[in-house]
Amino acid sequence: MEDLKRRLREAAAAHEPDRDGMLRRVRQGIAADTRPTLRRPAGSLSWPCVALAALATAAVLLAGGYAAVGTAPSGPDGRAPAAPPTPPPAVDGSAPPPRTQDGPLGSDGEVDPGGNPYWSQSSITLRTGVPLGALTLEVRIAQTGGVAPTGAWRTRPEGDFTLTTADGDGGAVVYRWTLKPGRTVPPGQHVFAVQYNHAQGPRAAAADAYTATAATAEGRQHTVAGPFRAPAG
């Protein structure tokens, strides 16, 4: 038996899952055994048969196990290759609006979905992590046909800002908010919106833009600028 086990271990270590050859060596080892046969109850298996079945099963398991190991993929260094990285999620129409960031100052711009075929509103959301002692926000709405200002509003007190509306290059409408001297904009989120008429039908906002320039109480200046995201749908 020890000789058979040794042969099995040697065969397994050689990584050669030859089942027929291993079973043949088992049979040869049993045939060479000279020990007397034990008496057994009727219907039971003889020791050689039991040993043959057990060792054959072990041989098949060992062969199968090493066959599986032998066929596992490996890289140049012998180790299994790493799984490929998970691809990033696809970008679709549900992506957040464009945002720019400069130090504590950040911004979003979007065309509000509540417009109609003749009128639209575009809004800018400014976010600041520190108080602002100076702020100028300029919004330029490109002339795409029939564009004319109809109003503007902001979430900060009206008396804190001076608002002007003027014609820009190419007939664009330019809105400009300027924080009055001695006033401050506190940390938080603040919305500024402009309203305008336009020619009937959907209006492209690709040429519209905004720029916000601010200064902190310590005098550090920050600027954010960006386009407007069109409403979904």
N, C-alpha and C positions, 0 to 999 in steps of 0.2 A: 504493500500500500504506500509506503513512504517513497518508494521508487516511482510509483505512478504519479503521486502528488508532485514530486520534483519535476517529472516530465511535463506535467500540465503547466506548472509555473514557468518552466523554460519556454514552452510553446506560447504562452500568453505574453511573456516579456518580449518575444520576438516579433510581436504585432503581426502575426500571420494567422488570421482567423480561418484556418483550414479545418472545418468540422470533420470531414471524412478521415483526414489523416489522424486527428486526435482520437476519434473513436476507434480507429484501427489500432493505435498504440494501446488504448485501454484493453481491447480484446486480447492483444498479444500478452500484456502483463497478466491478465487473469488466467490465460491458458498456461502460463509458466508457473503459476502458483502450485506448490506441492503439498499444501496442508491438507489433512483429511477432511472430507465432507462431513458436516454436522447433520445429525438426524433432525428432521423438522416435522411439524404436524402436517397432515394431509392438506393440500390446497394452498400452502404457503410457498413463497418464492425461495429459491436457493440463495445462499450468500453471494455466489458469483453474479446471479441475475440482479439482486438488489444492488450490489456494488456497481455493476455495469450501468444500471439505470441511473443511480445517483451520480456517478462520475461522468456519464454521458451528459446529464443535465448540466452539471458544473462546466463541462467543456463547452457546451452550446452557449451558456450564459457568458463565460469568459470570452469566447470568440466573438459573440455579438457585442459585448461591451467594448472590446478593443477595436472592433470594426467601426463602432460609432465614434470612438475617439480618433481613430485614424482618418476619418473622413471629415472631421470638423474643419471649417475654413480657418486659415491662419494668415497673419501678415508677414512682412519680411523678417521680423524678429521672432517669429514662431508663435506669437500670441494671437488670440482671436482679434480680428479688426474691430475697432470701435463702431458703434451704431452711428448711422449718419445723423447729423443734427436735424432737429425738427424745423421744418421751414417756417418762416415767419408768416403770420396771418395775412391774408390778402387785404389790400386796401380797397374799399368800396365807397359808395356814396354816403355811408354813415360815419365817415371819418370826421373828427372835430374840425371846426373852422381853423384857417391858418392862424398861427400865433407867432409873434416875435417877442423876444425877451432881451432886455438890457439891464443887468443888475437887478434891482428890486422892481423894475417897471416891466409889465407885460401887457399884451393886447390881443384882442380878437376883432375881426371885422366880418360882418355878414349882412346880406340883404334880407330883411324880414319877410317871412312868408305871408303876412297879412295884406300885401298890396293887391292891386287890381290891374286891369289892362291899361289904365290911364295914369296910375299913381303908384309910387313906391316909397319905401322907407329903408334907409341903410343905417346900421348902428355900429358903434365902436364900444367895446368894453375894455376899459383900462383897469389894470390891477397894480396896486403898489403895496409894497411891504413896509414902507417908511413914509412919514409925512413929506409932502411936496410943498416947497415954498414958491415954486414957479411952474407954470404949465401952459403950453400953447398947443392946441390941437387943430390941425388943418385937414379938412375933408374936401376932396376934389371929385365931383360927379361929372363924368365926361358927357359932352353933347352928342347924344345919339339920335336926336330928332325930338323936338318939342320939349326938351328938358327945361324946367323953370322951377325955382324954389317956392315951396308952399309953407315952410315952417321948420322948426328945430326945437329940441328939448334936451334936458340932461337931468340926471338924478341928484346932482349937487344943487345947492341953492342958486336961483337965478341971479341974485345980487352979487355972487362971488365972481362972475365972469362977464367979460365984454364979448358980444357976438357980432361979427360982421359977415355980410354976404356980398360977394362980388363976382364979376365975370372974369374968367381966366382964359388962357390960351385956347384957341379953337372953339370958343363958346362954352367952355366948361363952367359949371357953377362951383364957386369956392366958398366954403363955410370956414370961419375961423373963430375958435374960442380962445380967449386969453384970460388967465387968472389975474384978478386985480391985485395991486400991491397991498401987502399986509394980510391977505387971505391965504389959507392953506388948504390943501387936499389931504384928508386923513388916510391912513392905511386902510385898504379894503378894495372893493370892486365898485366901479363907477361907470355908468352908461351915458353915452352921448349919441343922439340920433338926429339925422337930417331927413327931410321930407321933400318930395319934388314930383311934379307932373312930368309926363313923357308921352311920346307918340303911342297910339293905340297898339296893343299887342305886347308879347314878351319883350323885355329889354335886357340886352347883354350888359353885364357889369364888369367885364374884363378890364376895361380901361379906367375904372374908378380906383381911387387909392386914398390912404390917409397917412398922416405923419404926426406923431406926438413927441414934443420935446419938453422935458421936465428937469427941475433942479431940486435936490434935497435941501433940507435945512442947513446942511454943512457946505452947500455949494456944489456938490457933485452933479454933473449933468448926465442925462440918459435920454436916448432917442429910440423910439420904436416906430415901425412903419409896415404897411402891408396892404394887400388887396381885400376885396370883399367876397366872401363865399356866397354863391347863388343859393336860393332856397331849394330844399330837397323837392324833387318831383318837377 
